[in-house]
Amino acid sequence: MWLYLFGFVVHVVFFISVFDIYFRTPIIHGMEPQSSPLPPSAKRLVLFVADGLRADSFYNYTNGITMAPYLRSVIVHNGTWGVSHTHVPTESRPGHVAILAGLYEDPSAIARGWRENPVHFDHVFNQSTYAWAWGSPDIVPMFAAGEHSGHITTETYTAEEEDFASADSSTLDTWVFDKLDNLLDRAATDKQLHEQLHSDRVILFLHLLGLDINGHAHKPHSREYLNNIKLVDQGVERVVQRLNSFYGDKSTAYVFTADHGMTSWGSHGAGEASETETPIVAWGAGVSGPHDPSSFQASRMVFDSRVTDWGLGHVRRHDVHQADIAPLMAALINIPVPVNNVGSLPVEYLSSSLQYRAEALFANARQLLAQYTVRRQRKQADMLLLIFSPYRPLMLDDEISYISTIRIALQKKNYEQVIKTCNTLLHLSEAGIAYYHNYDRPGLTLSITAAFLGWIALIICQILQHDTSVLRMSRNSIEGRTAAKKSSFWCRAVLVWGLITVLLNIVQQCPWQHHVYHLLPVLVWGVLVYKWLGVLRVCWLLLRDYNMVWETAIRLLGIFIAVQILVLSFQARVMLCAGLLCAGAWPLVFYSPTAGGGGTSLALGWLGACILLSSFAILPPVVGMTPSYGMVEFAGLVALVLACFALYW
């Protein structure tokens, strides 16, 4: 019973360790906000987020027909466009956090269903003078949580109105557009509201959920989904016309994007291109207009066959990472970049002066460098200097040198040199942030791997001693060894190992979980060596005496290859073919046919079944609402034939 209890505890630790090793929060505090000293190029910003809009559905231009004629005219005549590349998980909350805060979601939010903020984080609304947001109750309120100054106003429809079984959910988007109209109508009679709307650094956020619900309910190629794109396009045009009429100036910047895409069968969350590729279109004050692609050779320029299919081969395309949108919005209205942002400002989207772009990029670089510096200082303070390994491409002297070089270039008005140096510093800071964020990962992974291998060896020893006849007969000789001598030596060794591990963790101020992870292999291997080392020794002697060493090694190698094929199949489904073919050939290679030929027939039948099953791994993945009764009937017929074959033999 002790083995079952011990195994339960070990597996609980293994499970929890995944979150501490791979899902640590990226949010830290202690950095000062950074911004440009120049006046903003736009007084206000309007952000449209079309929830669940995939890039190819939006840019599709089949037979010269588009579902978004207004936004396409913006791309061709007024703005800059591209593809925004999201990160896994491709869900609504992580996508919006990346867009508005410039960071990839705090993974601890998974346990709360993406609905609450387990850790407070900075975002562009915090830095604005005033912000208004309309949309889903699952998304909009989390960007006003913990805000007490009253400068963020949110309005949502009820959760009951988010009906995934409705015939058409585009009415949710109409609700959002109507709310913006109502705000502007009230401003005509409300003097205070009128003044707030005419302040600098104002953000209007419209969360459009209809596409996501229609995509889930009817699929992205459905009439409902495509009509919803048309409705959103008309709503964007309506908002632009209304704001132009209300303000009467040209000081409004617009950004249109999506939080995630959607597969052809109406799902999202994974890393398929249809889920991670979303559109981004920016236009208005401070945003660069369209240009001929041949005149730009920037690294963000991307050309592929789809650009021609989309009918946009004559307009430059600039792709971004989703986190890059936050520093872009901050640069347009010149507010501090969110302090935990990991995105880099895409200067190609800015039409402002070279000085403005250089200063905005310098603010972004200082923000990332500040985040990097805090991470480095905290990790260095927790570690022993003898074993601390800093990120050598960006040491303290390098930080000072880069900042000094940029400031001198700014004084000399050498803005191109500023942009070049800032891009280098951004790249180094991003890599350094990732380095210190994952600093403990190799050690923890090594400890958990050692513990896991030890646990596997322990279970193998348990099976060998208690469930094999040869070793059961040898149990007395195994257990009759000099227990006192063995106990004295191994207990001392394990105790010293454990004490050294505890002392190192205490000195480095490691969290209590790290104590458990580092002590687990000590405990597992201590128990293994103390109690079952004799079992492994007797097993080796028996294999050697019966000349089974090579055969056993080949079997173990086959098992290892099978496991690797299974793992690779998650990335490439065709690998299952290789695995099934190996499994089919296994009986023919390692087992002799029985008398009468029955064994050979059974082995050949097994091989044929594996070959038949492997064909499904190379078929295209078809998931949808259209039933395929022929495939089901064929599978049933094959199962019946195989069952009859098995009964006959």
Salt bridges, closest charged atoms under 4 A:
ASP51 OD2 - HIS207 NE2 2.92
ASP51 OD1 - HIS260 NE2 3.11
ASP56 OD1 - ARG54 NE 2.79
GLU91 OE1 - HIS268 ND1 3.59
GLU105 OE2 - ARG93 NE 2.20
GLU116 OE1 - ARG112 NH1 3.47
ASP138 OD1 - ARG115 NH1 2.44
GLU147 OE2 - HIS151 ND1 3.13
GLU155 OE2 - LYS179 NZ 3.09
ASP178 OD1 - ARG238 NH2 2.55
ASP181 OD2 - ARG238 NH2 2.51
ASP181 OD1 - ARG242 NH1 3.23
ASP185 OD1 - ARG242 NH2 2.49
ASP212 OD1 - HIS216 NE2 3.38
ASP212 OD1 - HIS260 NE2 3.67
ASP212 OD1 - HIS268 NE2 3.19
GLU224 OE2 - ARG223 NH2 3.28
ASP249 OD1 - ARG44 NH1 3.08
ASP259 OD2 - HIS96 ND1 3.57
ASP259 OD2 - HIS260 NE2 3.50
GLU277 OE1 - ARG306 NH1 2.63
ASP304 OD2 - ARG306 NH2 3.43
ASP304 OD2 - ARG317 NH1 3.32
ASP319 OD2 - HIS85 NE2 2.93
ASP319 OD1 - ARG317 NE 2.73
ASP324 OD2 - ARG300 NH1 3.24
GLU348 OE1 - ARG300 NE 3.39
GLU399 OE2 - ARG376 NE 3.20
ASP440 OD2 - LYS379 NZ 2.96
GLU551 OE2 - ARG555 NH2 2.94
